[in-house]
Each structure stands twice: as C-alpha cells, then as structure tokens.
C-alpha cells in the first residue's frame, strides 16, 4: 500500500506541474478545476482549458478510484479477486492552429488484488508534420528510456506504433511515441521520469509552430483529421474502455474528444499537397535510425 500512496501523491503533483506549464505557455486562459466523486469509490479532479491563445481545448485529468471490478472485465487484468485501485493522469491537448500537433499522454498505476503495475506513454498527432518536430519528440522519449533501460525505447516505441493504430483506416493515429502497460512496480522511477518529461517533449514543438500562418483550408483539414482521433478514442482506446467499464465519470472520460470535428465522405486531396502527403507519415518508421 505504500507504493500505492506514493503513486497517488506523485500523480496529483504531476497534474499541477503540467497545468502550470501549459498555462504559462498559453498565457491567455486558465484551467478550470472540476472535482468529482465516483459512487463506487474514489474520485478525481478534471482540469480543462478552453479557447486559449494556443489551445482550443486542453484537458488534464487526475483520478484515483477503487472498488470492485465486474468479473468479465477482471478476467482481462493481472492479479486476483475483484478488488481494484487505479490512479493516474491522462491528458489530451487540442491546439487551435493546424500547424501545432495534437498530443496525448497518460501515466497510471493499477492494482488488482495484491498485484500492482504501471502503464502509460505519450504520442503525437500532427496535421502538417515537420521532421524536426518528429525527431525532437522521439529523441526526448529515447533519452528518458535510456536513462533506465536501453531495451525500453525500442520496445515501447513499437508498442506505441502497434497500439495507436486504426485498422479500419490502415494508418497509425499519428507519428508515435512510447507506450507501455503492466510494467512491474520496480520501474516506478522510470514512470516518474517519463511523466515529468512530457512538457520537454511537447512544448518546444508548440513554440516552433504557434506563430506559423494558416487559413480556412488548413482549418478544415485539421477538423477532418480530428475525426480519426475520435474514431480511435471511441473504438480502441483502453483508457476509455477502462473508465466506462469501471463506472467512471463520463464527462472526464470523454474530455479527450476535440470541441469541433468533421467527417467528409471520400475526401480527396491534390497530388503533391501537404494534405495528400500526411498518410505517408502515418506508418511505423525508425525515425531515429535504431537497429
């Protein structure tokens, strides 16, 4: 139980640190805090920033819940019995500018019975990708991984590529990052390091792209591609499924969805355009030249 309490305290502080960093970068809007209680046990704090100078919608959610799992869902998790505990931070940032990528990160601790483990990761979803940004994002995570175990980055990068994949579209959700699950409690130091590196991985990209110009064409393309984000979150995302299957707060679970989105039937783009080029980025690639 000592590690469970330590994890909860860390994730509570992580939410504050990330929100403070994002507010400072946006410089025009602040997060609204929305505390909630889960009827089955526990609760959380959802913090949402809307209509900022940079972020159209930014959600950073902390939750700490406990209770009993439904037997059919419990069978899919390590451990024994139906008693569970889960805490962590989950965030999705939807920028106004199509030149600034959407980003997701999640770091969590779960326990079923006596078995405790960690999961998490971060992935980047650009609309108009720039190689400099992609390399920075991946280098940041490789540096973090290598501080703890040189096998982590190749494993967790591939896990991210495989997980954030839309099979019905034949493409990844973005350009990847890292993803891990059911990591033994002995690796808590790595989880803390990765979680505290999120702003380093993302904010330099924001600073490079936030002043770039864009117009209605880019905006409409952004809204169209946001549709792919919605499809993944509602069809495949484990966090969404876990929250719904454990009777979590629906408003907080679905805070990852963008405020505006569009679907267009059989959308086509001129050959050679940046829009037509995007799918070529949405496939697993060895961006850093690892063997």
C-alpha positions in Angstrom: 0.0 0.0 0.0 3.0 2.3 0.5 3.8 2.4 -3.2 0.1 3.0 -4.0 0.0 6.1 -1.8 3.3 7.3 -3.2 2.0 6.9 -6.8 -1.2 8.8 -5.9 0.8 11.7 -4.4 3.1 11.8 -7.4 0.2 11.9 -10.0 -1.6 14.6 -8.1 1.5 16.8 -8.2 2.1 15.9 -11.9 -1.3 17.3 -12.8 -0.4 20.6 -11.2 3.0 20.8 -12.8 1.7 20.1 -16.3 -1.2 22.5 -16.0 1.1 25.2 -14.7 3.4 24.7 -17.7 0.6 24.8 -20.2 -1.0 27.9 -18.7 2.4 29.7 -18.8 2.8 28.7 -22.5 -0.8 29.7 -23.5 -0.6 32.9 -21.5 -4.3 33.9 -22.1 -6.5 31.3 -20.5 -6.5 29.2 -17.3 -7.6 25.8 -16.4 -11.0 25.3 -14.7 -11.0 22.7 -11.9 -13.9 20.3 -11.6 -13.7 17.9 -8.6 -15.8 14.8 -8.8 -16.7 11.7 -6.8 -17.2 8.2 -8.1 -20.2 6.4 -6.4 -18.3 3.1 -6.2 -15.3 4.7 -4.5 -12.8 7.4 -5.1 -12.9 10.4 -7.4 -10.7 12.9 -9.2 -10.1 16.4 -10.5 -10.7 17.3 -14.1 -8.9 20.4 -15.3 -9.9 21.9 -18.6 -8.7 25.0 -20.5 -10.8 26.2 -23.4 -10.4 29.0 -26.0 -6.9 29.9 -25.2 -4.4 31.6 -27.4 -2.8 28.3 -28.3 -5.1 25.6 -27.0 -8.7 25.3 -28.3 -9.3 22.6 -25.7 -6.8 21.2 -23.2 -7.8 18.6 -20.7 -5.6 17.2 -17.9 -7.4 14.7 -15.7 -6.3 13.2 -12.4 -8.3 10.3 -11.0 -7.9 7.9 -8.0 -10.7 5.3 -7.9 -11.2 2.0 -6.1 -13.9 -0.7 -5.7 -14.8 -4.0 -7.3 -14.4 -4.9 -10.9 -17.0 -6.7 -12.9 -16.0 -10.3 -13.2 -15.8 -10.4 -17.0 -13.6 -7.3 -17.0 -11.4 -8.5 -14.1 -10.5 -11.6 -16.2 -8.6 -9.4 -18.6 -6.3 -7.9 -15.9 -3.4 -9.4 -14.0 -3.9 -10.1 -10.3 -6.6 -11.9 -8.3 -10.0 -11.2 -7.0 -12.3 -8.3 -7.9 -10.9 -5.5 -5.6 -9.1 -2.8 -7.6 -7.3 0.5 -7.3 -6.4 2.9 -10.1 -4.8 6.3 -10.2 -3.1 8.5 -12.7 -3.1 11.5 -15.0 -4.5 11.5 -18.6 -4.3 14.4 -20.9 -5.2 15.4 -24.5 -4.3 18.8 -25.9 -6.1 20.1 -29.0 -4.4 23.3 -30.3 -6.2 25.9 -32.3 -3.5 26.1 -35.0 -3.4 23.2 -37.5 0.4 23.7 -37.5 0.6 22.6 -33.9 0.2 18.9 -33.3 -2.4 17.4 -31.0 -0.8 15.4 -28.2 -1.9 12.7 -25.7 -0.2 11.4 -22.6 -1.3 9.0 -19.9 0.6 7.7 -16.8 -1.2 5.4 -14.4 -0.9 2.9 -11.6 -3.3 0.0 -11.2 -3.7 -2.7 -8.7 -5.9 -5.8 -8.8 -5.8 -7.7 -5.5 -2.1 -7.8 -4.5 -0.7 -7.2 -7.9 0.3 -3.6 -8.7 1.6 -2.3 -12.1 2.1 0.8 -14.1 1.2 1.9 -17.6 1.4 4.9 -19.8 3.0 6.7 -22.6 2.7 9.7 -25.0 2.0 10.1 -28.7 2.0 13.0 -31.2 -0.7 13.6 -33.8 0.4 16.3 -36.3 -1.7 17.6 -39.2 1.2 19.1 -41.1 4.2 17.1 -39.8 7.7 18.6 -39.7 10.6 16.2 -39.4 12.3 18.4 -36.8 9.4 18.1 -34.5 9.0 14.3 -35.0 12.7 13.8 -34.2 12.6 16.0 -31.2 9.6 14.1 -29.8 11.2 10.7 -30.3 14.6 11.8 -29.1 13.1 13.0 -25.8 11.5 9.7 -25.1 14.6 7.7 -26.1 16.7 9.8 -23.7 14.3 9.1 -20.9 14.1 5.4 -21.7 17.9 5.0 -22.0 18.4 6.5 -18.5 16.7 3.4 -17.1 17.0 0.5 -19.5 18.3 0.6 -23.1 15.7 -2.0 -24.2 12.8 0.2 -23.2 12.8 2.6 -26.1 12.7 0.0 -29.0 10.1 -2.0 -27.0 7.9 0.9 -26.1 8.1 2.7 -29.4 7.0 -0.4 -31.2 4.2 -0.9 -28.6 3.1 2.6 -29.3 3.1 2.1 -33.1 1.1 -1.1 -32.7 -1.4 0.3 -30.2 -2.2 3.6 -31.7 -3.3 2.1 -35.0 -6.7 2.3 -36.8 -7.1 -1.0 -38.6 -10.2 0.2 -40.5 -8.1 3.1 -41.9 -4.8 1.3 -42.3 -2.9 4.0 -40.6 -1.4 5.0 -37.2 -3.1 7.7 -35.2 0.0 9.9 -35.5 3.8 9.6 -35.6 4.1 7.6 -32.5 6.0 8.0 -29.2 6.1 5.4 -26.4 3.5 3.2 -24.8 3.8 0.6 -22.1 1.4 -1.4 -19.9 1.6 -3.8 -17.0 5.1 -2.6 -16.1 6.2 -4.1 -12.7 6.3 -1.7 -9.7 10.1 -1.9 -9.7 10.0 0.5 -12.6 8.2 3.3 -10.8 11.3 5.5 -11.1 11.1 5.3 -14.9 7.4 6.1 -14.9 8.1 9.2 -12.8 10.9 10.3 -15.1 8.8 9.8 -18.2 5.8 11.6 -16.8 7.9 14.6 -15.7 9.4 14.7 -19.3 6.2 15.3 -21.1 6.5 19.1 -21.2 10.0 18.8 -22.5 8.8 16.5 -25.3 5.9 18.8 -26.4 6.4 22.5 -25.6 9.4 23.1 -27.8 7.3 21.9 -30.8 4.5 24.3 -29.7 7.0 27.2 -29.6 8.3 26.5 -33.1 4.9 26.2 -34.8 2.5 28.5 -32.9 3.2 31.6 -34.9 3.1 29.9 -38.3 0.2 31.1 -40.6 -2.8 29.1 -41.6 -6.1 29.6 -43.2 -9.5 28.0 -43.8 -8.1 25.2 -45.9 -5.8 24.1 -43.1 -8.5 24.5 -40.5 -10.9 22.3 -42.4 -8.2 19.7 -42.9 -7.5 19.8 -39.1 -11.2 19.2 -38.3 -11.3 16.3 -40.8 -8.2 14.6 -39.3 -9.6 15.1 -35.8 -12.3 12.7 -36.8 -9.6 10.0 -36.9 -8.8 10.9 -33.4 -12.4 10.5 -32.3 -12.6 7.1 -34.1 -9.6 5.7 -32.2 -10.7 7.0 -28.8 -14.2 5.6 -29.1 -13.4 2.3 -30.7 -10.0 1.2 -29.4 -8.7 3.3 -26.5 -8.1 1.2 -23.4 -8.4 4.2 -21.0 -11.8 5.0 -22.4 -12.9 1.4 -22.1 -11.5 1.1 -18.5 -13.3 4.2 -17.4 -16.6 3.2 -18.8 -16.3 -0.4 -17.5 -15.5 0.8 -14.0 -18.4 3.3 -13.9 -16.1 6.3 -14.1 -17.3 9.9 -14.7 -18.4 10.1 -18.3 -17.6 13.8 -18.7 -14.0 13.2 -17.6 -13.6 10.0 -19.6 -14.6 11.8 -22.8 -12.8 15.0 -22.2 -10.2 13.8 -24.7 -12.6 14.5 -27.6 -12.0 17.7 -29.6 -14.5 20.5 -29.4 -15.0 20.6 -33.2 -14.7 17.9 -35.8 -15.9 17.0 -39.2 -16.3 13.9 -41.4 -16.3 14.2 -45.2 -17.3 11.4 -47.5 -14.3 10.1 -49.5 -12.2 13.1 -49.0 -9.5 13.6 -51.7 -6.6 16.0 -51.9 -4.4 17.2 -54.8 -1.4 15.1 -55.5 1.7 16.7 -54.0 -0.2 18.7 -51.5 0.7 18.6 -47.8 -2.7 17.1 -47.1 -2.2 14.3 -49.6 1.3 13.7 -48.1 0.1 13.1 -44.5 -0.7 9.4 -44.8 2.9 8.7 -45.8 3.9 9.8 -42.2 1.2 7.6 -40.6 3.1 4.3 -40.6 5.7 2.9 -38.3 9.1 4.2 -39.1 12.5 4.0 -37.5 12.8 7.8 -37.1 16.0 7.7 -35.1 17.8 5.1 -37.1 17.9 2.5 -34.4 18.7 -1.1 -35.5 
